[in-house]
Amino acid sequence: MALEYRVWNENGDLFGVHRKPERAEETAEKARQDCVRYCETDGEEENPGRGDFRCGVLSPHGISIQVVDGGYDVTNHH
């Protein structure tokens, strides 16, 4: 099966499913840029923005890319 690249935020919202990692990176970067305008931080601070969890706990601005192969999460296997 072909790999899928899924762009998520920490709230569980799916931003897109892509076949090419470059497209997933573009989607993730756009979502991060949108968040910068919303939460007023670059996502690298210890207490981002106004303390709003939507600015990210696990990754900058809470946006991550999941790699899926045949329905299985293989993100950390690549």
C-alpha positions as CSV (number, residue, x, y, z in Angstrom):
1,M,0.0,0.0,0.0
2,A,1.0,3.6,-0.5
3,L,2.0,5.8,2.4
4,E,-0.4,8.5,3.5
5,Y,0.6,11.7,5.3
6,R,-2.0,13.0,7.6
7,V,-1.8,16.5,9.0
8,W,-3.4,16.9,12.5
9,N,-3.7,19.3,15.3
10,E,-3.6,18.3,19.0
11,N,-7.4,18.8,19.2
12,G,-7.8,15.9,16.8
13,D,-8.8,18.0,13.8
14,L,-7.6,16.5,10.5
15,F,-6.3,19.2,8.2
16,G,-5.6,17.0,5.2
17,V,-4.5,13.6,3.9
18,H,-1.7,13.6,1.3
19,R,0.2,11.0,-0.8
20,K,3.3,13.2,-1.0
21,P,5.2,14.3,2.1
22,E,5.9,17.7,0.5
23,R,2.2,18.4,0.3
24,A,1.7,17.4,3.9
25,E,4.6,19.7,4.9
26,E,3.0,22.6,3.0
27,T,-0.4,22.0,4.7
28,A,1.3,21.8,8.2
29,E,3.3,25.0,7.6
30,K,0.2,26.9,6.5
31,A,-1.6,25.7,9.7
32,R,1.3,26.8,11.8
33,Q,1.4,30.2,10.2
34,D,-2.4,30.6,10.8
35,C,-1.8,29.7,14.4
36,V,0.9,32.3,14.8
37,R,-1.6,35.0,13.9
38,Y,-4.1,33.5,16.4
39,C,-2.0,32.7,19.4
40,E,0.6,35.5,19.0
41,T,3.6,33.3,19.5
42,D,6.2,31.4,17.4
43,G,5.3,28.1,19.1
44,E,8.7,27.7,20.6
45,E,8.1,29.5,24.0
46,E,7.7,27.5,27.2
47,N,4.3,29.2,27.8
48,P,3.0,30.0,24.3
49,G,0.8,32.9,23.6
50,R,-1.9,33.5,26.2
51,G,-1.4,30.0,27.7
52,D,-3.9,28.6,25.2
53,F,-3.2,24.9,24.6
54,R,-4.2,25.3,21.0
55,C,-0.7,26.8,20.4
56,G,0.8,23.4,21.0
57,V,2.1,21.1,23.7
58,L,3.5,18.2,21.8
59,S,4.7,20.1,18.6
60,P,5.0,23.7,17.5
61,H,1.4,25.1,17.3
62,G,0.1,21.6,17.9
63,I,0.4,20.6,14.2
64,S,1.9,17.3,13.4
65,I,2.2,14.9,10.4
66,Q,1.3,11.3,10.9
67,V,2.6,8.7,8.5
68,V,0.2,5.8,7.8
69,D,0.9,2.6,5.8
70,G,-2.1,0.3,5.1
71,G,-4.1,1.9,7.9
72,Y,-1.3,1.5,10.5
73,D,0.6,4.4,12.1
74,V,4.2,4.1,11.1
75,T,5.2,7.7,11.9
76,N,8.2,6.8,14.2
77,H,9.3,4.0,11.9
78,H,10.7,6.2,9.1
